[in-house]
Amino acid sequence: TAEIKKKAANEDAAQLQAVTTKTTNVHGDELIVTTTSPYEQSTFGSKTDWRVRAISASNLHLRVNHIYVNSEDIKETGYTYVVPKNVLKKFITIADLRTQISGYLYGVSPPDNPNVKEVRCVVIPPQWGNHATTHLPTQLPDHEYLRDLEPLGWIHTQPNETPHLPPQDCAKHAQILEKNSSWDGEKAIVVTCSFTPGSCSLTAYKLTPKGYEWGRQQKDQNVGNSQGYQPSHYEKVQMLLSDRFYGYYMVPDGQPWNYNFMGVKHSASMKYALKLANPKEYYHESHRPTHFLDFASADDQDLKTSGSGKENVTEIDRENVFE
């Protein structure tokens, strides 16, 4: 019996082991937090992930001066795509290093050169994603500003550079082509924007007829199983960056584009209107209202406990680390 009691006492002591964490915020203030329960410790640890990623994402603008376009193994025939630098730089700065974001490309051919496609507009639809794919509504963008432009495909970020077109991109592209007659398989491309160390690498692909057939047969667009997927299912196409003309953005009207912090509100069947505007960055306050509701509830709790003589650490812990 004594042994059992001793064992139980040791287990209780292990469960109540205090962990003191000392950190320093951007203002130089030291924050000391002591937690005793495993729940508090795990909660404390989990809260740091998005903050670290948000701070990392705030440095993405440094990469826009180091953009590389993959020009290996490109077929000389076919269309050449010209992307304005201002649009591409904005796309990089609103992204996240780990979670993919995507946008639809719209453009025109100059009157004197039908084999060139100039991207004039990028539409950022409501979306949520992960490291491998993005989830978009089935509804394609529709607005009067897009009526005189032709759909040229889509662009997405990815955390690592791949030597080939990812199979889930092939499946998604093929199924958009199949369901939307306005998309032409010869003109619509997939552009990957990969985050390489300190820089970004761009590659443009189009599907071959074999790739289209393989992709549209994949019931799940987010195929982890690439059985039957081959290099012959895609071709790399010529892409250039230009500062001779500017492009513009269109974003959802009356709702955010980033649903990663409120995924339950997003659905494939959702409808959205568009407006002419620059997209807000990935970690913008409007994309994560629950964080601020948590802050508000912490305020209320803080007011209740501050009068009871307990040390008040909540207020200092909520310094704005993004300024």
N, C-alpha and C positions, 0 to 999 in steps of 0.2 A: 504493500500500500504506500509506504514511504517513497519507494522508487517511482511509482506512478505519479504521486504528487510532485516529486522533484522534476519529473519529465514534463508534466503539465506546466509547472512554473517556468521551466526553461523555454517552452514553446510560447508562453505568454510574453516572456521577456523578449524573445526574438521578434514577436509580432509588434511589440511596442518600442522597438529600437528607434531612437531618434536620429534623424539625418538632418544636419545643418548645411544649407547651401548658401554660399556667398558669391554674389555676382556684382558686376559694376555696369550701370547703364551708360548711355552715350553722354549723359551730363556729368559723369564722374561720381554719381551717388552710389554708395555701397548698399546693396540689398542683402539682408541676412534673413533667411526663411528656415525655420525648423519644423520638420514634419515627423510625425510618430507612426502613423498607420501606413501600411502598404498602399492603401487607396490614395492617400494624400501624395505619396511619393510618385506613384504612377501617374496621377493627374498632373502633378507638377512637371514631370518629364514629358508628357504628351503635349502640353501646351507650348513647348518650345519649338516643335517641328515647323509649324507654319510661320512662326516668327523668323526663324533662321532662314527659311526659304524666301520669305518676303524681303529680308535684308539682302540676300543674294540677288534676288530679282531687281533690286534697286540699282545694281551695278551693270545691268544688261546694256545700258546706253554706251558703255565703254567698248562694247563689241562692234558697234556699227561702223567703226573705222577699219575693221578687219573682216571684211566679207569676201568670201572666195566662191567663185562659180565653178562647179565641176564641168570640165570640158573634155573629159576623156571618153573615148568610144562613142562619139556623137555622129549620127548620120548627117551627111551634108544635105540630103534632100529633105523636103518637108518645110514646115513653118519655123521661123525664128521669132522668139518671144522677147519683148523688151519690157523690163519692169522699172518703173521710176524709183529712184533711190529714196525719195521722201516717204513713199508708201512702205517700202521694205524696212527702213529704219524704224518707223513707227510700229510696225508689226513685231519687230524684235523687242522693242522697249516695253511693250504691253504684255509680254509673254511671261512664262514661268520656266525655270530651268528643268523641271522634272515632268510637269503635266503638259500635255500637248494642247495647243490652241489651233484653230483653223479658220479660214475665210475663203469665200468664193471670189474668183477673178472674173472681171468683165473688161472688155476692151474693143478696139477697132483696128482695122488695117489702114495705113496711110493711103491716100488716093493713088499714089504713084508706085506702090509696092504691095501687091496683094499677098505676097509670101511672108510679110512681117506682121506680127500681131502686137500691138502696143496695149499694155494693161493700163486702163484708166481709172478703174474703181475696184476696191476690195470691200466686200460685204462681210461683216462679222455677225453671224447668226447667233441666237441663243444656244449655248452649248455647255457641256461638261465633259471632262476627259480624264485620262490617266496617262501613264508613261507610254502606252502603246497605241492609243486611238482617241478620237473625239466622237461624242454622240451629238448628232445634229437633228433638228426637226426634218421630217420628210418634205415639208413645204419648202420650195426653192424661193429665193428672193424675188419680190415683185414690186416695182416702183417705176414711176414715169421717168426718172433719171436713168433707168437701165434700159428703157425701150429702144434707144438708138445704139446700144452696145450689144455685143454678142458674148455669150458665156464662154470663157476660156479655161474653165477647170477650177481647181482649188489649190490652196497652199496650206501647209501645216508645219508646226515646229516638231522637233523630236529631240530627246535628251542626248542621243548618241548618233553618230554618223553610221549609216549602213552602206555596204557596197552594192546593194540592189534595192529595187522598189519593194517595200514591205508587203507581204501577201495580203494583210488586212486592208492596205490602201488599194491594191488591185481589186479586191472584192467590192469595196465601197464605191470606187470609181465606176466599175462595170455596172453596178446596180443603179447608180444615178443615171448612167447613160441609157439603161434599159427602160427606166420608168419615166424619162423625160425626153421627149422628142426634140426639144429645143437645144439639147446638147449634141454636138457633132463629135464623134469619136476621133476624127482626124484633127480637130482643133482643140478639144478639151484635154488639158494636161494635169498632172499632179506635180506640184513643186514641194520638195522637202527642204526645210530650213533646219539644219542640224547644229546643235550647240557643241562645237569643238572647243578645246581649251583656249580661252581668251579670244575666240573668234566665232564666226558663223560660216557654215558651208552650205551652198545651195545646189540642188540638183533637180532637173526637170525631166519628167517621164511622160510618155504616152503609151497606151495599151496597144498591143497588136491584136489582130482578130482572135488568135489563140488565147491571149490573156483575157479578152472580153468574154469569151465562152467559158473559160475557167472561173472567172470572177462572178459571173451572174449565176452560176450554179451553186455558189457557196451561200447557204441559207443564213449563216451567221456572218455578218460583216466583220466581226472582230475575231476572225479565225486565228486561233493559236496553232491549229494544225494546218501546215502548208503542204499537205500531201498532194503531189501532182503539180506543184508550182515550179515553173522553170524560168531561166533567164530569157527564153524566147517569148515570154508573155508580155514583155515591155521593151521599149526603146528609149534611150536618152535623147533629148531634143536640145537644140541650141537655145540658150538664154543669155541675154545681155542686160546689164544695168545701165541706166541713163539718168543724167540730171538735166537733160535738154527739155524735158516736159515733166509736169507734176501730175500725180494721181490724187484721188480723194477716197474717203471712207464713208460707208453707210453702216449704221448700227440700229439695233431694235429701238423702236419709238415707245417710250413709256415703260420700258423694262430693261434690266441689265442684260449684258451678253454672257457674263460668266456666272454659271450656276453651280460651280464646284463646291461652294459653301452652303448651298441650299438645293441639293440635287432633287429632292422630292417634288419641287415645284416644276421641274423640267419633264417634258414628255415628247416622244417622237411625233405625236399628232398636234402639238401646240401650234397656234397661229401667232404671227407677229407682223407688225407693220414696221416700216423703215423710215429713218430720217437721215439727213445729211449731217454728220458730226464725226469728230475723232473719237475712237474708242477709249474708254478709261482703262487704266492699267489693271493688271490681273488682281492685285491686292487692294484695289480702291475700296473705300469705306462702303460704298453702295453695293458692293458684291458680297459683303460679309456682315449683314446686319445683326446676326446672332452674337457676334463677338461684342458688339456694342450693347446689346441687351444684357449680356453677361456682365459687362462693366457696370451697367446701371444697377443690376441686382447686387453687385458687389458693393456699390455705393450705399444702397439701402442697408445691407448687412453691416457695413462699416459704421453707419450712423447709430445702429442699435448697440453695437459692441463698444464704441468709443466712450460712451458714458459710463460704462461699467468698470473703468480703470484698466482695461486690457490694452496692450500695446497696439497701436494703429500702424500696420504695415501695408494695408491695401492701397492707400492713396499713392504712396511712393512707388509701389510696384506697377502702377498703371501709367507711368510716364510714357509720353508719346515717343517711341523709339524710331519713328519714321521721319523726324525732322532734324 
